[in-house]
Structures are given as C-alpha cells and as structure tokens.
Amino acid sequence: MKLSFQNIEKKFSDLKVIENFSREIQDGELVALVGPSGCGKSTLLHIAAGLEKPTTGAMLADGKPLDGPHPERTLMFQENALYPWLTLAQNVALALEFQKVDKQDALKQAHQWLAKVNLQSFENYYPHQVSGGMRQRAALARAFISHPKALLLDEPFGALDALTRMTLQDALRELIREASPTVLLVTHDVDEALFLADRILVFSQRPATVLKEFNLAHHEKTHDLSEFAPMRREILGLLGIHAEQDEAAAILEEVEA
Ligand SMILES: Nc1ncnc2c1ncn2[C@@H]1O[C@H](COP(=O)(O)OP(=O)(O)OP(=O)(O)O)[C@@H](O)[C@H]1O
C-alpha cells in the first residue's frame, strides 16, 4: 500500500505539531521516523492510521483519501496492548474475530502465527505469565495475523532491554520479509532505524519538519552496523546528541545492567 502525506499541517488548538509534511511511502517500503520527544512523530502515525485528521493537507492510501481507521492499516504501540484476561492465543485470534472470522478458525491461525514468532507452547499462557519480550512477540503476531497492508509501529520495542530488542527486531524483519507490508516505524533507537529501515526521516523539534532524509535501501544489514557509523553520527548530531555522550550513555547502561 502506498501512503501519501500531502502538505500536511496539524494543530491541536494553538499548538502546531506538524508543519507542511509531504512524503510518499512506497508499497513495501519501511520508513523510520526519528526525532526529539514530543515533536509530532506519533501524531503522523495517527494521521496515517486515520485516527487523527490533518488540519490542512491530505492523507492518502493507495491514492484515496482516508476515511477513518481500517484494519488494513494496523497500529502497534510500545506498551503491550494485550488483554490480561485472555491467553496469548486468544489475544492474537481476537484481531481476526473483529473481522468476523469464525472463532475456531481464528484460534487455529493464532497458533500458527505464535509459532512464527517462536511462542509455540506458550499459546495458553496469560500475558502476565510471560516476559515483556514475549508479550511483544505476541503483539507482533496479532499485528500480522490480519495481513495488514500497512503497519504503523510506535516505539514497538521501546520498553525492552537492548538484547531482547535486537531479537525482536530480527523477528519483525522476518515477518516483514514474508508479508511485505508498508511500514512506518517511530523509534528513539537510531540503531533500530539503521537496522530495519529502507529510509530514515530525521525530524526537528516541534513543529516537526524533516531535517534530513537518509536512504538505506538495498543494504543487507546485520546488527553490526559499523559501516553505518558516519550516518549514525550524523543522525545523532541532528538530534543534538554528540557521539561521546552517546558512548558514555552506552557504557553507563552496560555498567548498570
Ligand atoms: N490528541 C491530542 N490533543 C492535544 N495535544 C496532542 C494530542 N496528541 C498529541 N498532542 C501534542 O502534540 C505534541 C506531539 O505529540 P506526539 O505524541 O506526536 O510526539 P512524539 O514525537 O511522538 O513524542 P514522543 O517521542 O515523546 O512519543 C505533544 O506536545 C502532544 O502533547
């Protein structure tokens, strides 16, 4: 699905959050949005989801103006949004039941999707009985089960430790390879953006405008991102973080872990 943001401006009362944003996200492309906290990244996702309307400009999916939310554009949040009173399988199946798929059939498919994210044999566990990483795996299965044409991911792994985050990024990449949805990924983690994205848009402070765009399509990437070190440094610089500070923070994180 092609997503088109056309001259989008968004205001909440007097607060201007997005300023004249125009971009086309091509079918099957993964574009990461990074920028300072509160600049308006989530608002852009909400506009693409059809949850918010732009104040001016237009949001199109495959050339048609959006008419509210639709299951073909699925939003996934950082906080695991699983229902605590349902098992992992029931949570995943629910996405299909909302679309009127028969309950037994939905459960059968949920088991298959949980296996794809390495949660076979945890189908009947409740969310509180599994780790945060496993809950996000289940949330990924739930996001993919209805074969969305566009996935709108808002800091999906933001609450996880660095190692778990990397295994989830691998799982997400596998699912994307298989299903090829168009993906918009909001993340604070520059390495996550470098690892997953075909394109990275770096935003300014609010109102969000694009400071710079980085193209990474056609790179075969591993978690060893050393070849992207100059790009990483430039992105961090645009975000006002100097590499030395970032390294010091990483060392502190390791010491504290
Ligand atoms: N529905 C709303 N009503 C009023 N103000 C809102 C609404 N949604 C967002 N805002 C405001 O718009 C600004 C941008 O919020 P947004 O969540 O898009 O930022 P963000 O870049 O995603 O931030 P973060 O990285 O911290 O999640 C914030 O000041 C927020 O308070």
The ligand as an SDF file (V2000), in Angstrom:
LIG
                    3D

 31 33  0  0  0  0  0  0  0  0999 V2000
   -4.9020   14.4100   20.7970 N   0  0  0  0  0  0  0  0  0  0  0  0
   -4.1020   15.3980   21.2020 C   0  0  0  0  0  0  0  0  0  0  0  0
   -4.6150   16.5270   21.7510 N   0  0  0  0  0  0  0  0  0  0  0  0
   -3.8050   17.5440   22.1190 C   0  0  0  0  0  0  0  0  0  0  0  0
   -2.4620   17.5490   22.0040 N   0  0  0  0  0  0  0  0  0  0  0  0
   -1.8980   16.4540   21.4740 C   0  0  0  0  0  0  0  0  0  0  0  0
   -2.6770   15.3260   21.0460 C   0  0  0  0  0  0  0  0  0  0  0  0
   -1.8360   14.3740   20.5480 N   0  0  0  0  0  0  0  0  0  0  0  0
   -0.5880   14.8930   20.6730 C   0  0  0  0  0  0  0  0  0  0  0  0
   -0.6360   16.1310   21.2120 N   0  0  0  0  0  0  0  0  0  0  0  0
    0.5300   17.0010   21.4510 C   0  0  0  0  0  0  0  0  0  0  0  0
    1.2650   17.0690   20.2380 O   0  0  0  0  0  0  0  0  0  0  0  0
    2.6680   17.0910   20.5100 C   0  0  0  0  0  0  0  0  0  0  0  0
    3.3370   15.9830   19.7130 C   0  0  0  0  0  0  0  0  0  0  0  0
    2.9660   14.7130   20.2810 O   0  0  0  0  0  0  0  0  0  0  0  0
    3.4480   13.3360   19.6430 P   0  0  0  0  0  0  0  0  0  0  0  0
    2.9510   12.2730   20.5620 O   0  0  0  0  0  0  0  0  0  0  0  0
    3.0530   13.2720   18.2350 O   0  0  0  0  0  0  0  0  0  0  0  0
    5.0260   13.4730   19.7560 O   0  0  0  0  0  0  0  0  0  0  0  0
    6.1590   12.3690   19.5630 P   0  0  0  0  0  0  0  0  0  0  0  0
    7.1770   12.9730   18.6820 O   0  0  0  0  0  0  0  0  0  0  0  0
    5.5680   11.0920   19.1470 O   0  0  0  0  0  0  0  0  0  0  0  0
    6.7020   12.2580   21.0640 O   0  0  0  0  0  0  0  0  0  0  0  0
    7.4280   11.0340   21.8280 P   0  0  0  0  0  0  0  0  0  0  0  0
    8.6410   10.7200   21.0200 O   0  0  0  0  0  0  0  0  0  0  0  0
    7.7580   11.6190   23.1650 O   0  0  0  0  0  0  0  0  0  0  0  0
    6.4420    9.9150   21.8820 O   0  0  0  0  0  0  0  0  0  0  0  0
    2.8180   16.9610   22.0310 C   0  0  0  0  0  0  0  0  0  0  0  0
    3.0470   18.2440   22.5630 O   0  0  0  0  0  0  0  0  0  0  0  0
    1.4770   16.4050   22.4690 C   0  0  0  0  0  0  0  0  0  0  0  0
    1.1600   16.8500   23.7750 O   0  0  0  0  0  0  0  0  0  0  0  0
  1  2  1  0
  2  3  1  0
  2  7  2  0
  3  4  2  0
  4  5  1  0
  5  6  2  0
  6  7  1  0
  6 10  1  0
  7  8  1  0
  8  9  2  0
  9 10  1  0
 10 11  1  0
 11 12  1  0
 11 30  1  0
 12 13  1  0
 13 14  1  0
 13 28  1  0
 14 15  1  0
 15 16  1  0
 16 17  2  0
 16 18  1  0
 16 19  1  0
 19 20  1  0
 20 21  2  0
 20 22  1  0
 20 23  1  0
 23 24  1  0
 24 25  2  0
 24 26  1  0
 24 27  1  0
 28 29  1  0
 28 30  1  0
 30 31  1  0
M  END
$$$$
